[in-house]
Amino acid sequence: MLWLFELVGDDRALFSSDFPHGEGRENSALEILQRPDLSETQRRKLLYDNTVGLFGEPWVAEKNIVVAQEVNIALSKVLDRYSLPIEGTGS
């Protein structure tokens, strides 16, 4: 993991467990917390700070979802107006 921090910086790495999918691990966050090669600051950035920096505080993230839905509706109207297909939908 230190190579990742060296490559992109510890301010840009995000944590993902992919749980409960089959390839995910139930205790992967705990594994990060127990890694002796990571500093307390690196663990906090990886498990919380960087995600909050990207998406906002959890109570703000819900508002961001509403805004994203509004943007999606507006984009759909523009695409409909110009009869443009929406990529990935086949329409």
Secondary structure, DSSP 8 states (H G I E B T S, - for coil): -HHHHHHH-TTS------TTSTTS-TTHHHHHHT-TTS-HHHHHIIIIIHHHHHH--HHHHHHHHHHHHHHHHHHHHHHHHTT---TTTT-
